[in-house]
Amino acid sequence: MMKRRKRRMTSLLRFRWIALVAVLGALIASPRTQGFKPNRELPYVPPKRWALMIGAEQYEHYAPLQFAADDARAMGKTLVESYRFDPANVSVLADDAQGPAPTVANIRKRLDETLANPQLDRGDLFVFYFSGHGAGGTSGDYLLPTDTKRETFEQQGLPVREVLDRIVKAGLKNVLIIADACRSGQENPFGQELQELGKRANIAVVLGCAPGTRSYEYPNFQRGIFTHFLIRALSQQEPKEAGTGALWASAVAKRVQKEVAERTERDYGINAQRPAVWSEPTQDVLIGAFVPESLATENLKTFEEQAAKLNQQNYAKALATYAEALYEQDRYAEAIQLFKTLDGIGEMTPAERYSYAMSLRFADRYTEAVRAFDELEKSDHLVYSKLAVASNPTRMMPVTKRIAAAQDLWRQTKQADFALLGLAVIQRLGEDQQLADFLGEVLEAKVLDDHRAAYAEGARAVALGQTKEAIAAYERCIATEGGTLAEAARLWLWTLYRQAADFAAMSRLAAQAPAADKATWHYLAASLALERGDRAGFLSESKMSLIAGPGPEIMQAIIREGGIETFQFADEIIAAADRHPYSWRALMVKAFAESVKASPEERQAKVAERLQEAMKYADDPLGAFATMVSLLDILLEELHAKKLMPDEQYVMLLTAYAGFLADGISDMGQDPELWFITVYMGLRTQRAVQLRAKMLAHLGPQIESSDLDPAVRSPLLLVAIASGDGQLVSKLMKGKFDAYDEGDVPWFLAVHYIGNGDDAALKALIAKAPSPSRELQPLAEAIRGYLDAVEGRKAEALARANKIATDDPGLAAMKILILKRLDEDATAVLAAASNVESWRYLPLNLRVLREHLSSPTISEEDRVRLMLPVTAHTGNPLAHELSFLSEPDIKAFAGTYRKRAVAWDDEMTQTLWDFSMTVNDKGEAKGTLGEIAFEGRVDAYGNLTATAAYQGRTWSINSKLCPASIAAKVPETATFGFAFQLIDPKGVRIAAYLVDLPKQ
């Protein structure tokens, strides 16, 4: 039941992240990127680019211009096509009948609307471009609308002082003003004030001509000469630096200055047009970053040194732009380096802090990422404060808080991006009806284009259980050319086809995967092969995934699912890991792949050495340790199976790992992967009762309020079932489970019902249970056989029983229960079925043992040998009536018990204590365990329940006693020992084994 989870948990979590978050890209992760995937032929530019393009040409009182309106539109088009500006963020005011006229009122209105946009961040690049007439007067510089009179331009024009004042008050720190505004045919001082104001406000200003000179239009270019060469320079992008790919505004301006001057000198001689390159050398603006694929450390250093020559504000803007470019190209380590510098000078905006936090998150620097998101949450920026809550990887975030943040973002902004964010978060964490209601609200608002609307309709149909409609909607989404959600839709189709067992459709999806996503889809194809029992297909597809270059999570998933066999292509694993040199996950994978070349005897030491190196890169010791344990378990299983590791050493290592993980539960919050690994290791080492206590101590309120991550609910259910807590099982069944687990949950619950002998509840459950995953199909067949036996279908029950493989104690228990129902001989598999050291289906084994111990023919010695492992499950209601006695008798336990106690706490610190306890005829018990004094009661089955004060805490104590007269007859009791378990209110455990050892 847990074996599959141990192998597949990371892959499933990664699959869910890809499907619901990562493939939505910027639509989920950040509004700043507008959903594009990096294209190395285009630059990355600062987050959320904005532009106001103004073109005035139809003047009444000045000479009319021919191309100003076209210049403005052409500049806007260049910013969209060559610099990724969102068309919705590029406003054009031009008097060519294609839009609002460039009047003073319209310019003010559009400028104010842009500056008031709730998504605008002070670090966003804002380009203000004006093409038309401008004039300088005694009161300053003015941009002139088309109805301005010469004698009253200072009353009718738009003061440039006002434009800059509005920009400064909005707090923008990344501004480029371009004015091609001296086309009057008459020299005037326009530009002097604009340059001076730019210097004071730290705003970069480029003028089409120097103050006091003229600007020309060229009919053969159908453009103003300055704008013509400016657009050409921006489109060709040749001024960018060779080593770093940085494109500075000063470099563009200098090139334009040279080309304009050379061309106009031929035509106008000494009256040639000479653009004013810059307001101030320290105010340069990084327009875009064409980061090369192989960015050498010295080139990054060169860029930083060049940027450091700017004033602090512009230095910060340059660092932020380049860091964003690195982030977009998944160069997280390099991006983090620049973001840290930016943070160090106190110039990080909310948008930049978000990208910094996401870089840390994707670089697996959990602790730093949480800290960065926590800091961002304190921001007074409406969007990024809520976005920090929705995106924070912290394990401690309540589910309801995360959902509320995503919903608030949508309702406060009504932006399509945040509608999709709400979709992803609620789909992942919320209830189906909650998602359906939310998407109904979104679709009614009609803010989504056809592509996004189809995706939302598919998600809503899934929530409502309308599979056919969901498939049709997702197929429409994929069919939309250029749609950014096509990959997410493909992944949801994969899930829907899987639920319908339509393997042919799944294979087609995998075969049609885009080249950029081949690593993911080869991995999914590998998972499909494994689902169908095609081991060779799994290995083949896994190898192709590794060659295509997957992320560290998929590499780990391949190893976990494939086990030791995957190391037959160790070279491919190592090559894939080398693509992520700063990832501790990749380094762990590489450590295991390299260990394959070592001999089996040396392998464990080799892996330990390499893993220690990988741990140096992890700032999340708990997460890294859990990941390491899950991988190391593959190696330990191989060594143990091949008899290269003694049983005692193997069990001791598992116990140590389980103890360390249990000790970290207080820091796990609602991290599904950590819970799965901890539960897997804990149940294997008989810690069900402790895990239940830990679970209630740290997630009790969330369980009560159903404020649980659906992916965490599954491992918690396993603990509730294994610990025999029926009330807790009922509470957990009331909430939502992760979509991938829903098919298996009824079969987990069936184990609970069978263990408690509740045949009526079992029958009702299985009547409507879906088919389970392939890994649980043998259990499902055995359960169906049990129901056949209960309902009197003997032939069918026997046929199914005969097919049950009994190498697993849990399945052996099912066979026993079927045979006993049919009054058939079950002796051959009784030993395996009575093994309560099995963890996979513990309730079944405990039930079989209850029935076995009730047999009047069992010997006293066999009873003791069978009961010794049961003492490890003291405190479990399913083991309550199991006893060393054939008949309950409280007086049989009266007497004095003296033993030596070998004790371990969760940190595996070993202690040797003296143990002494006296029990009277009424079952009242009093004793000491080392320095721990305790009091309690013993019942007629030998169950001791007591309490003790120790280390400032109150401990509950559970044990199961064996009368001394009986124990003396069985030598194993002296060395095997009786479990004596102490658990404090937070679930911390001290496990002692009471043995007969001489004092040291």
N, C-alpha and C positions, 0 to 999 in steps of 0.2 A: 504493500500500500504506500509506503514511503520511498521505496527503492526508485521508482520512476521519478518522484519529486527530487530526490537527491541528484539524479543525473540531469534532469531537464529544467530545474528551477531557473537558472540564470538565463537559459535560452528563451524560456517562456516570458520572463520579465522583459528581456530585451525585445522580443517580438512585440509585446504589448506596447512598449515605449515607442518602437518604430511606427507601429500602426496608429497610435493615438497622439503622439507628440512629435517625435523627431521628423517624420516624413512631412508633417505639416510645416516643418521648418520654422521660418520666422513668423508664420501665422500663429504659432503657439509660443515659440520661445521668445520672440521679441517683435514688436511692431516695426522695428527700425529697418528690417531688411526686405519687407514687402514680399517675402516668399520666394525669392530667387535662389537658385543654386549657383555656387561660384562658377564663373566662366573666366578662365585665365586670359582670354582675349579682351576682356573688359575690365576696367578698374574697379576697385572698391572705393567708395567715397564716403564721407561722413554720414552718420545715421540720419535718416529722414530728411533728405534734401528738399529744400523749398526754393522757389524762385518767383519773382514778380517781373514780368517782361512788359515794357511799355514802348509803344511805337506810335509817334505822332507825326503826321505828314501833311494833312489837309488844312494848312494854316490860312487864315483870312487876312492877317495883317503882316505876316512875315512871308518870305518866299516859300511857296509850297515845296515839299520834299517828295521824291519819287519812291523811295525804298524803305523808309523808316518802319512802316508797319510790317513789311516782309522781313526786315532785319530782326525785329522783335520775335516774330513767329519762328524764324529760322534758328535763332539762339535758343529758344525754348525747345525746339525739336532736337537740337544738338545735345542739350543737357539730358533729355529723355533717352535718346538713342545711344549716346556715347558715355554717359555718366550715371545711368540708372535712376535718374530722377523719376519719381512716380508722376505720371501725367496729371493726376488729380492735385498734385502739389505745385504745379507750374501754372501760374495765372498769367494771362496775356490780355492786355488792354491796348487795342489798336483801332484806329479810326478807318478801317477798311471794310466796314459793314459785316465783319465776321464775328463781332463780339462787342462788349461794352466799349464806349469811346473813352480815350484817355483824358477825361476831364479831371480837374483837381479833386472834385467830390468823389469820383469813382476810384481814383488812385488812393485817396485816404481810406475809403471804405474797404477796398481790397487789401491794403496794407494792414489795416486794423484787424480784419478777419483772419488773415494769416497769422499775425502775432498773437491773436487770442485763441488759436487752435489748441485744444487741450493736449494734443499729442506733441506740440512743439516743445523742444527741449533747448536749453540755453546753449548747448554744444552743437546743435544742428547747423549745417551749412545753409546760409541764406544768401542767394544771389539777387541783387537788385540791378536791373539793366534798364537803361533809358536811351532811346534813340529818337532824336527830334531836335528842337531848338532849345538852347539854354542861354541864359544871360546873367552877367554879373553886374551888380549895381552897388551903390553906396551902402545899402543895407545887407548885401550878401549875394549869394548865388541862388538862381531860381530855375526850376524846370518849367517849361512853358507849354500849357495846353494849347490847342489849335485856335481857340477864340481870343487869345491874349493880344492886347494892343501894345504897341511899342512904348507909348507914353505912360502906360499904367501897368507894365509887367510886374512891378513890385507889389501891386495890389491884387493882380489876377493870377500870378504864377504860384507855383508850389515851392516854398523855401526848402532848400536842401537841408537847412538847419532843422526844420520840422521833421523831415524824413529820418535823419540820424537820431534826433531826440526820441522819436517813437521806437526806433530799433534799440537804442541804449536802455530805455525804460523797460523794454521787454526782457532785458537781460541777455540778449544774444551775444555770443562770444566768437562766432565763426562766420563773419560777414564779408562779402566781396561786393563792392559797388562799382559798376561799369557804366560810364556815361559817355556816349558818343553824341555830344550835345552842342557843338559849335558849328552848326551848318547854316548860319544866317547869311553867310557871304560877307560878313563884316566882323572884323576882329573885336573881341570884347574879353574882359578878364574872367569869364566864367571858368570855374575850376579852382581858383585860388582859395576861396573859403572852404570848398568841399575838401580840398586836400588838408587844410589846416584842421578842420573838424575831424577828419578821418584820423589824423595823428593823435588828437586828444582822446578820441573815443576808442582807439586801438582797432580801427576799422580800415581794411585795405581798400584803396581807391585806385582805379585805373581810368584814365581819361583818353578819349579818342584823339585828342590833340592837346598840346600844352596850353595853359592859360595864355590868352592874347594871340593865339594862332587859329587857323581855320581847319575845318574838317570837310572832306569831299565825298560826293556820291559818284559812282562809276557806272554808267549805263551798260557797258559791256559785261560787267559782273552782276548787273541788276541788284546792286547792293552798295551800301556805304563802304568805302575802301577799308576803313578800320574793322568794321564788323566782318567783312569778307575774309580778311586774313586772320581775324580772331577765331572765327568758326573753323577755318582750315586748320589752324594750329591745334585747336581743341579736338577736332575730328581725327587728325593724323597722329596726335599724341607723341610726336617725335621729341619734344623738349624734355621728356622724362629722363631721369638719371639712369645710367646704364646698370650700375651695380644693385641699386635698391628698387628701381621702378617708380620712384617718387616723382610726381608731377606737381611742381610748384607754380603758383600763379605768377611769380616774378619771372620764371623761365619762359612761360607762355607770353607774358607781356613784352619781354625783351625781344623775343623772336618776332612778335607782331610789330613792335617799334621799328625793328630793322627792315622788315619787308615793306611796311607802309612807307617809311622814309625813302627807301630805294626806288619804289615804284612812283611815288609822287614827285620825287626830284626830277625824274625823266620828263614829267609833264608840266611841273610848276616851278622848277628851279628853286630859287631862294624862298619861294612861298610854299615849299613842300610841307606836307602834314607830318608832324612828329608827335606821336602819342606820348603822354606823360606816363612813364612806366609805373611809378609807385609813389605812395604817400610817404612811406618810411621803410627802410630796409629791414627793420626788426619786426614788421607786421606782415610778413609773408604768409600766404595761405596754401595749405596742401590741398590742391583740387582733387587729386585722386592718387591711388596707390596701385601700381601694376606689379604686385609683389612677384618676383621670379620664383620658379619652382624650387630652386636650390639657393636659398638665401644664406650666404655665409655669415658666420658670427661677426667677422670684421666689417661686412657691409651693413649689418644692423647697427653696429657701433658707429660707423661713418654717418649713417642717417641721424642717429641720436646727437652726434656732435654738431652736425649741420643745423638741426632743429634747435639746439641749445643756444645758437647765436641769436635767436629771436627773443622778443620780450616774453615774459612768463606766460601771458595769456595765449599768444600765438604758438609758443613752444608747446603748451598744453594741447592746443587744437591739433597741431601736427602729430604729436604722440598719439592722441586719440584716434585720428584718422588712420594712421599706419597700424595701430593695434587692432582696430576694427577689421582692417584688411586681412591681417594674420588670422584673426578669429574666424572670419568667413571661410578661410582656406584650411580650417582645422589645425592651424599651427599654434596650438594652445600655449605651449611652453613659452614661445617667443612673444605671443600676445600678452601673456601674464607679466612678462618682464617689463614691457612698456607700460602696461596698466599700473603696475606697482610704482614705477617712476612717477606716473601721472598722479597717483594717490599721494605719493610722498610730497609733492609740491602743493597739495591741497586744491587741485583744479579739476577734480573728477565730477562730471555732471551725472545726474541719475541715469541717463541713457548709457553712458560709458561705464558706470558702476554695474549696470545690468550685464553688459557684455563681459566685463571683468568677472563677475560672479558666474556667468555661464561658462566662461573659459575654464575657471577653476573646477566647475562641476564636471565638464567633459574631460578634464585632465585627471579626474578621480582624486581631486584634492578636497575631500568632503568637508573637513573642519573649516578650512579657509573659505570654501564656497558658502557654507552656512553663515559664517561670520559676515561675509559680504552681502548676502541677501538680507540678513537681520538688519544691517546698517541701512540698506536701501529701503527696507520697510518703514524706517523712521522718517523717510523723506516726506516732505509736504507736497511732492509731485503726485497728483491724483493717479495717473496711469502707472507709474513705476512703483509706487508704494504697493498697490494692489497686485501688480505683476510679480513683485518680489514674493508675495505670499503664495501666489499660484505656482511659482517656479522653484521655490526653495526646496532643496533636496533633504532638508532636515527630517529626521525620523520622528520628531516630536510634534509635528504639525497636526492638529485635529483635522479630520476629514471635512467636517462641516465648515471650518474656517476657510479651508482651501476652496471649497465649492462656492462659498459665499463671495470670496474675493473675485473669482472668475465671473460669477453672475453680475456682481456690481460693476465690473469693468464694462460689460456689455450694456447694461442698463443706463450707465452714466455717459457712455460715449456713443452708443448705437453704431459702432464701427464693425465692419464685417470681420476684421481680424479677431476682434474680441468675442464675436459670436462663435467663431471656430474654437477659440480658447475655451469658452464655456462648454462647448460641445465635448471637447476632448477631456476636460477635467470631470464633468458629470458622467460621461460615458465610462470613465475609468473608475470613479469612486462613488457615484451616486446610484440611486434607484432608477429602474427603467422608466417608471411613470414620470419621475422628476425630469429625466432627459427628454421624454416625449413632450412634456409641457413646455420646457425651455425652448426646444426647437420649433414648436408650434408658434411660440412668440416671435422667434427670430424670422421664420419664414413669412409670417404675416407682415413683418416690418419691411420686407422686400429690399433689404440692403445687400443681398448676395447676388452675384452674377449667376448665370445659368450653371456654370461649372461648380461653383461652391454650393449653390442651392441643391444640385443633384446629390452632392456629397452629404449635405445635411438631411435631405429626404431619405437617403439610404440609412443613415444613422437612426433617424426617427423610426423607420420601418423595422429595423433590428430591435429597437426598444419595445416596439409594440408586438413583436413576434411575427411580423409579416415578412417572411423570408423571401418569397417570390418578388414582392415589391422592392425589397432591399437590394436584391441582385440586379433588378432592372435599373434602379437608380444609380448604383455604383457603376454599372456598365455605361450609363449615359455620362457619368462624371469622367470616366476614362476616355470616352470618345471625343471629349472636348479638346480641340487642338491647343497645345501649349499650357494646359491646365496644371497648376502646381500641386493639386491634390490627387493626381492620377495614381501615384505610387501607394498612397494611403488607401485609396479605393481598392487597388489590387490586393492589398493585404487583407482588407475586410472580406473581399470576395473569397480569398483563400480560406478564411475562417468559416464563412458560410458553406463553402463547398465541403470543408472538412466535417462540419456538423452533419451534412447530408451524405457523408461518405462518398462523395463524387470525386473519386481519385483521378479520373480522366481529366476533368475540368481543372483540378489542382495541377496536374502535370502540364497542361496547356499554359496556365498562368506562369508557372516557373520557366517554361521554355520561351515565353514572350517577354521576359524581363528586360528592361533597358540595360545597356552595357554598364552604365554607372552604378547599377544596383546588383550586379551579377553575384557579388560575394554573399549578399543577403539571400538572394533567391536560390543559389546553389545550396546554402545552408537549409533553407526551407524544404528544398527538394530532398535533402539528406534526411530531414526529420520525417518527411512523408515516407521515404523508403523504410525508415525504422518503424514507423507506424504500421507498415504493411509486412513487417518481418523480413525485409530485404536487406540483410546485413551488408552484402557486397555493394548494393546500390548506395547505402548510407556512406560507406567508406569512400566510394568513388566521388560522390557529390561533395562530401566534406573536403576531400583533397582539392577539388576544383574551387570550392569556396576559399580555401586558404591561398591558393594561387592568385585568386582575384583580389585578395587583400582585404579581409574583413577587419572590423574593429576588435579590440581585446575581448569584449563580452562574447562575441560569436566564437572566437578562438576557444575561450573557456568552455562554452556550451558544447562545442564539438568534442572536446576531450572528455567532458563529464558524461556525455551521452555515449560516446564510443568506447570509453575506457582505455585500457592499455593497448588495444588494437590500433588506435589512432596514431600511435607513435611509430607505426611502420612508415609514415611519411613525416618523420621528424624534421627533415631538412626544410620541407614546406612550412611547417609550424614555426621553425626558427626564422625563416625569411619573413613570414608574415609578422612575427613579433618584432623584428628589427625595424619595421615601419613605424613603430611606436616606442622610440627609445626612452621616453620619459614616463611611460605608463607602468605602474607597478603590476597591474594585471598582466600586461604583455610580458613583463620580465618573469612573472611566475610561470606563465605558460612556457616560456623559453627554457626555464630551469628544468621543467619536467621533460621537455623534448630532448635537451642535452643529456639528461640523466640516462636516457635509453642506451646511449653509447657506453655507459659504465656497466660493469658486471652486476648481476643481481645482488651479490653480497655487498658491493660498494654503493649501490644505488641510493639507499636511504640517506647515507651520509652526504653523498653528492648533492642530492636534492636539498637537504637541510642547509648546506653551505650556500647554495645559489639562492634559496628562498630568503635567507638572511639578507642578502644583497638587495633583493626586490623590496623587502620590508622597509628599507631605508628611504624609499621614494613615497611611501604611504603615510599620509598624515591622519589616517583613520585606522588606528591599530585594530579596533574591533572588527571592522569590515574586512580589512586585509587578512586578519587571522582566520576569520570564518571562511573566506575564499580559499586561503591556503589549506585549511583543514579539508574542505570539500575536494580539492585536487589531490591532496596527500592521501586521502582515503582510497583513491584508485590504486595508488602504489602499494599501500599497506595491504589491501585486499589481495593483490597479486602475490606479494611476498608471503602472506599467511597461507594462501591457497596452495602455494608451491612448497610449503613446509620450510621456508627460509626464515620464518619468524615464529618463535614459540607462541603457543596459545596465551600464556601468561603475559608476555610482552605486548602482544596484540591487544588483549583486553585492557591492560594497564594504559596503553596509549589512547585507546578510545575513551576510557574513563577520564583520563586527564583532559583530553580535548573537550569532552562533554562538560566537565567541571568548569573549565575556563570560559566556555560559551555561556553556561548558566550564570556564571558570575557577572557576565556583561549584559544580562537581560534588561537591567534598569536603563541602559543606554540604547536599547534597540528601538524603542518607540514602536512605530508601525512599519518597520522595514521588512517586507515579505521575504527577501532572500535570507536575511539573518535569522528570521524565525524558522524558516524551513530547515536551514542547516542545523540550528540549535535543537529543534524538535527531532530531527533525524538522529543526531548523535545522542540526544537525551533519552529517547525511547530505546535505542539500542543498548543503553547502559542502565536500564531499569529506573529511570528518573521520572516516570509519569506523574507521581504524586508531587514531587518537587516542582516540576514544570507547571503543574496546575496551580500550585501556590504562587509561583513567580508570576504566572499569567494574570491571576486575579489581583496580585499586589500592584502590578504595573499597568494593566489594561482593564481592570475591573470596571471603572466608570464608563469607559468606552464600550465595553460589552453590554452594560446595562442600558446605555442610551443608543446602542447600535451605531456608534460613531467610529466604525472600523473600516480600514482599508479592506476591500473585498478579497484581495490576494492574501491578506494576513489571516482571514477567517478560516481558511482551510487548515493550516497547521494548528491553529487553536482548537479546531474541531477534533483533530487527531488526538490532541492531548486530553480533551474532555472525554473522548471515547475510551482511551487507554487507561485513564484514571478512574473510570467507572462513575463519573459525575453526570447522571442523567439530566439533572436540572440545568446544568451548564450546557449540555448538548442541546436542549430545547431552546435556550436563549440564543445560541449561536445559529441555529437553524432558522431563526426569524429574520435574519439579515441577508444581504446580497453577497453571493460568492463570485469570485472571478470567473469570467466567461469560460475560460479554459477548464476550470475545475467543476463546472456545473454538472457535467455528465457523470462524474465520478462520485460526487457527494452522496447521492442516494445509496451507493454501494458501501461507502464508509459507514453510513447510518445503519445499513443492514447488519453490519458486524456488531454494532451496539445492540440492536434488537435481539439478535441471535444470542449474544452473550448473556442477555437478561432473560432469555426464554420468552420473549414477547412475540409469539407467532402471528397474532392478529395484526399487530402494527407492521410486521414484516410483510405480510401478504398484501396489505393495502399499499405499502411503499413500492414494492416491486411491480405491482400491477401497472404503474404509470412511470416507472423509472426508465430513462433513456439508456441507450447502449453506452457502456463505459469505454474508456480508452483501451487500447490494445493490452497495456500492461495489467489492467484489472479484469480482463475477460476470463482468465482461469477462475478467479474468485467469483465472478458473476455466474459462471456455469455451475460452480459448486453450490452457490446459494439457490439457484434454480433447482438443482438436484435435491437440496434440503426441502424446498417447498413441495416438490413432487412427493417426497416421503411423508411430509406432514399431511398432504391432501390424499394420500393413499394410492398414488400412481407408482407402484412398486417397480415395475419393469423400467420405466423412464428414470426413476431415481437410481436404480442399480446401474443402469447404463452410464449415467453421468458420474456416479461414484467410481466406477471402474476406470474412468478417464482421468481422475484426479491424480496429479503427481504429488507424492507425499514427501518430497525432499524439503518442502517448506512446512514447518510445524503448523502454521495457520491453516494451510490447505489440508494438511493431514487431520487437523481438528474437524474441519468440515466433513471429511470423509467418515470420521468416527461418528459424528452426530447423525449423518444419513444412515449409516449401517445400524446404529443403535435404534433408530426410529423404526427400522425394518426388521429388528430382532435378528440381525445378521452378525456373524462373528467378526469382531473388529480388533482382535488381539494383535494382528500383524503390524498395525500402525499405531498401536496404543502408546508406545514409548515416545514416538515423535510427537504425537498429538498432545501428550501430557507435559510437554516442554514449555514451562512458563518463563524460561529465559528468552523465548521468542518474543519479539517486540512488534512484529508486523500486524498480527491479528490477535493481540493479547486477550481480549475478552473471550474469544473462541477457545483458546487454550485453557483459560481459567475455568470455563464452563465444563470442558471435558474433564479437567482434573477434579472438579467438584463431583461429577458423576462417577468418576473412577474411584475416588476415595470412599464413596458410599457403598462400594461393593463389599459384601461380607467376607469375601475370600481373600482380600488383600492382607498381606502379612504386616506386622508391626514395623519390621525393618524397612520394607518397601515404602510404607507410608512415610517414614521419617526421611528416606532418601528423596522422595517426591516433594516433600514439604520444605526441605531446606532452601531451594530456590525461591519458594513462595515468600519467605521472610523478607526478600528484597522488595516486595510489593505491599508491605505493611502500610495501612492507611488507605488502601484501595478497597472500596466497598465490595468489589467483585471477589476479593480474596478473604472477606471478613469471616465467612463460615467454613473456610478451610482450616483444618486443625491437625495437630500431631496426635490427637485422640480420636478414637473411633466413635465415641459418643461425647457430647459436650458435658463438661464437669468442671465447675469453677474451683472446687476443692483440690482437684488433681494438680493445680499449679501452685498450691501453698508450699512455702519453704523458703530457703535462703539460696541465692544464686551468687556464685563468685567466679569471675572469669577475668581474662585479660582482654582489653579492648584495643583493636587496631583501628584508628579513626583517621578519616580524611575530610577536609573541608573542600569548598568549591575551588580553592586555589591549589588543591592537591598537597597541602601541607599535612604531613603524617605525624600522628601523635600516638604514643602508647600509654594507655591509662589502665588503672585498676578499676574493675567493675564489681559492685556489690549491691544486691537488692533483696529485700524481704517482702514476701507476699503472704497475707493471712488468709484464713478460710473464707472470708468475705470478698476476697479479691483486691483488698486494699494494698497498694504497693508503695514502697518507699526505698530510695537507694541513692547511690552516688556513682557517677561516671567521672573518674578523675576528680577534679575540683567542682564538678557540676552536681548539685543536689536536686533530686526530682521527687515528685509525688504523683500518684495516679491510681488507676484501677486496671485489673485484669478481668476479662469476661470469661465465659465458659468455653470459648474457643481458643483461649490463650492470647487474645489481642490485648496488648498493653497500650493504654493511652495515658499520657502523663504530661506535665508541664515542668519547666525549669527556668530559673533566672540565671543568665550567664552573659558576660560581656555587655551588661546593661540592657539586655533584651530578654523577652520572654519567648521561650522555645516550646513548640509542641513536639511530643515524643511519641513515636509509634514503633512497636515491635511485636513479634509473635513468639510466644514462649513455648519451649518444649520441656516437659517435666524431666528432671534430672534422671529419674529412674529409667525413662525411655531413651534419653539421649545416650546414656552409658552403653546401651546395647548396639549402637551404630558408631563405629570408629570415625566416620566422616564428620560427625558433629564436632569433633575436637579441633579439626583443622579448617573445615569449610566455614564454620561459624554461623551465628545467628545475626541477621541484620538488625541494627538498632539505629533508627533514623531520627535526627533532630532537624526541625525546620522552623525558622523564625518568621515573623509576620511579612517580611519582604521576600520570603522564599529561599533564603540562604540555607544551605544544607550542610550538616555534619553527618557523615555516614560512618558508623562504627560496626565492626564485626567482632562478636564476642566469641573468643576461642580459648582453648586450653593451652596456654603457653607459659613456660616457666618465667618467673620474674628475672629481669636483667640484673 
